[in-house]
Amino acid sequence: MLEDLEALSIAHFHDAKLVDPAWPNAAPPHALDGAWRWIDANHRFNGLLWNEEDRARRTDVEPAEIAASKRLIDRHNQLRNDAVEAIDEVVLQLLGNTMRSPGARLSSETAGAMIDRLSILSLKIFHMREQTRRHDAGADHIDTCNTRLRRLAMQRADLASCLDNLLADARLGLAYFKVYRQFKMYNDPALNPYLYAQQASAPGKAAP
């Protein structure tokens, strides 16, 4: 049901995942249906991305470990974007019978993209709050992080309001959006010039 996709419920869902010690590494059972299945997947891949981005910035490991992290980042990012597109597909199916009003506005940002941003903001809020609780950091650091935490909370509230407004207007036919395909060319061996050149020069392969 489209009415279930309310921004506050989504934010609570995101926050609940973040306090689970097994998340995001443990693959969740696919008990969720419809858009919620993909909201869950999107949030999980954002969590995996967050952790891998931190690991990729280490300076005390061999370059091969950083390269492995970069490849995982590409993989998680592709799956994250796939989930955003899947959210939009489900929402648009639920809106399929809505009559669009003349002059309905086109939203360049989709519901899925907003939900993805809410997921990222929940991660920022969670980790910024952890910074405010550090016992090994000075008072200036704690004060700075508290200021940033308040700003992040405001940004999430603003975005949540925008998502609710978009979905409400879409249900009334006053607004609409489309599925925007990301077409990540660097992940596609047929489109990344370094990858298809490598394939063409492999032993036993004739150049096109």
N, C-alpha and C positions, 0 to 999 in steps of 0.2 A: 504494500500500500504506500502510495506517495506521501500520504499524511504522516507516515511514520518517520519520514526523513526530515526531522526537525533539528536545527543546528545544535540546540542545547543537548539533545540526546546523542548526537554524533560526538560532541565534545566530551561528554561523560564517558562514552564508549572508548574514545581515544585515551582518556586519563586512566580508566580502569585497566587497560592493557599495560600501561607504563609502570604500574605498581606490581605487576606479576613478575617474579624473579626469573621465570622460565621464558618470558617473552623478550625479544622476538625470535629467539633461536629455535624454540620448539614449534614445529609446524602444527597449526591448530586443526582440530577436526572440522570438517566442512558441514557444520550443523546449521549454519546461517543460510538464509535464502535471499534471492533477489539482489538488490543493491547492497544489502548489508554484507553479503559474502565478499563483494569486491571492495567495500569500505574497509573490511577487516584485512584483506590482502594488501591493499594500498598502504594501510598503516603499518603492517608488518614489514613490508619492503622499505618503507621510509625508516623504520627502526633499524633494520639491517644496514641500510645505507649510512645512517648516522654513525653506527659503531665502526663500520669499515672505513669511513672517511677519517675518523680519529686514528685508527690503526695505520692508515696509509701515510700519516704524517710523522711516524716514528723516525728517529735518526740513529737508533742504536741497533738496527737489524740489517741484514744483508739486502742488497738491491732486489734480489729475487723475491723476497717477501713483500716488498712494496709493489712490485709488478703484479704479484698474485692478488694483492688487495685492489689494485686498479682494475683488474679484470673482473673481480667480484663486484666492484662498484658499477661497472658497465652493465653487468648482468642484473643486479638489483634494480638499477635505474630503468632498464628496459621493462622489467616486470611491474615496477611501480607505474610507469606510463601506460602499460597495457591495462592495468586495473582501473586507472582513471577513465580510459576509453570505455571499459566495460560498465563502469558506473553510469556514464552518460547514455550508453545504449539502453540500459535497464530503465533509467528515468524517462527517456524519450519514448520507450515502449508504453510506459504507464501514462504518458501524456498523449498517446497516439490518437485518441478520439476527441481531443480538445480542439474546438473551433478557434482559429487564430483571428483576432480582431483586425480590421483594417488599421494600418499604422502601428501594429505591434512592433515593439522595439527588439532588435537583434542584440543579444548579449554576446560579446566576443569572448567573455570568460564563462565557461560552462559550469554546471553544478559539480561535475567531477573534479574540475580544476580547483574550485573553491574548497571542496572537501579535502583534496590533497593538501592545500595550503593550511587548512585547519589541523590536519595531521602534523604537519611540520611545526606549526606554532605550538601544538601540545608538547612536542619533543623539546622545543626551545624553552618553554615554560618549565617543564619538568627538570631539565638540566640546569637552567638558570637558578631555580629554587635550590637545587643541590649546592650550587656555588655559595648561596647565602648561608648555608649551614656548615661550611668548612671551618674547622678549628685550627687549620694550619695557615689560614689566610688573614691578612691584616684588615683593619677596620675600613680602610679606603676601598679595598676590593669588595667587601661585603656591602658597603653603601652603594657602590656603583652597580653591583648586581641586583640589589633591591630596586634601584631606580629602573633598571632595564626590565626587571620582572613586572613592574607595574605597567610599563609601556607595552610589553608583550601581551599582557592581559587585556589592555585596551584594544590592541590590534585584533586580538581574537574575537572580542565582543563586537567590534565593527564588522569584521568579516562574517561572523555568524548572522548578524542582522542582514547583511547583503545577500547571503545565501537564502535565508528565509523569505526575503522580499522577492528574489528571483523565482523561487519555486511557487510562491503565492501568485505572482503575476503570470507565470507560465500556466498554472491551473486555470486562470481566468482568461487565457488567450491574449494577455496584454504584453507578454514577452516570450521569446523563444531563443533557443540556442541549438547548435549542431554538434555532432561528433567531429572533433578535429583530430585527425590522425597525425601522430608525431613524425612518422617515417624517419626513425633514427638511422641515418645513412651510414654512420660509422660502425654500426653493429651488423650491417648487411654485407656479406662477402661479395655480393654482386654489385654493390654500390660504392664501397670503400676502395679508392684507387690503389692503396697500398696492399690491400688484401687480394684484389683480383689480379694485380700485377704479380704478386707472390705465387698465386695459383698458376698463372700462365707460364712462369719461369720454372715451375717444379719439374723435376726429371720425368720424362715420358709425356709431358704436356706440350702440345704445339701452341705457339702464340697465336692469338686470334687474328 
